[in-house]
Amino acid sequence: MGTQITINNLVKVFGSGVTAATAVDHLSLVIEPGELFFLLGPSGCGKTTLLRMIAGFIDPTSGQVAFDGKDVTHEAPNKRNTGMVFQSYALWPHMTVAQNVAFGLNVRKVPNPEKDIRVLEALAAVQMEDYANRKPNQLSGGQQQRVALARALVIKPDVLLLDEPLSNLDAKLRNDLRLQIRKICKASGITTVYVTHDQKEALSMADRVALLRDGQIMQVGSPRELYRSPNTRFVAEFLGETNLIEAKPIRDGDSPAFEVEAGRFAAPVDLRTQTKSEQTLLSIRPEAIRLRKPGENNTLTGKLLETTYLGETAQHLVEIKGCPPIKIAEMNPFGSTSAVHPEPGDDVHVEFLAGDIVEISSH
């Protein structure tokens, strides 16, 4: 039902000569039919430029964009049958909600009976049918964004494009709308490309994510793959908090391990680095570290520097020789199942969960 998007060696350079700036740098990507695909990255990484080249608003310097194998690289936006949802909503203030949603159908000269049915269906999909006769200035920000989504869906696009659609909303409203937008996009079966700089948005909504930096893709995968198995320091740090530790891989009998100044700790069984003299960079998420009682195996001794209590979690900062300060996230802290109740200044025993240790590139 959805459309496959193929991007091949795409380049976009703004300006020329000494002022030339490369926004998208030889980027290739395949987005599968019906996929909710996220372009994620910091400001200036090229994600919005890439989205606008898919839409046809910007011509690439070189490379190709294809929908289901058809080259659309230089086709006008109105020839691509894409629906676009902008950060600013872009609703006509003098029109009612229903008239705004019907705008694209009027351009396509859809006859009245069919147009009215499709407008009501689109508004029902975003739970806004009761607001059909209101003006945009009578709606909240979240309601306006849902109307903008209905306007994009009503034309039955081959591809739906969303450019940071939730960035102007407050945190609670963003959380409320995330699952609604995912549900609407997946129910429609339309291939959807969604641009954001918000890691939580991408992790909670996407089928797959491409993380961009300097116009290039750093890693592509499901939210779980990118979070649990980052391939570089940039990916690990961009997607949430992590601990970056330089350690020496060793073989302790048949058991792989890592060594730092404070001692040894277990490594994943699929330890990639084999050379004893080689230091490797590890990414260990705060929730993959446990505080243990003295005497337990596979622990390193450290000193608790501080604890921040947040109710359902506590964030600990621990000093361990040979490591930067270690961040630990403890669930249900100080509850009946909590193994230890340390105070700042106390010696603590820390376990890194071997299955959650990831060897990464330093780039």
Secondary structure, 3 states (H helix, E strand, C coil): CCCCEEEEEEEEEECCHHHCEEEEEEEEEEECCCCEEEEECCCCCCHHHHHHHHHCCCCCCEEEEEECCEECCCCCHHHCCEEEECCCCCCCCCCCHHHHHHHHHHHCCCCHHHHHHHHHHHHHHCCCHHHCCCCHHHCCHHHHHHHHHHHHHCCCCCEEEEECCCCCCCHHHHHHHHHHHHHHHHHHCCEEEEEECCHHHHHHHCCEEEEEECCEEEEEECHHHHHHCCCEHHHHHHCCCCEEEEEEEEEECCEEEEEECCEEEECCCCCCCCCCCCCEEEEECHHHEEEECCCCCCCEEEEEEEEEECCCEEEEEEECCCCCCEEEEEECCCCCCCCCCCCCCCEEEEEECHHHCEEEECC
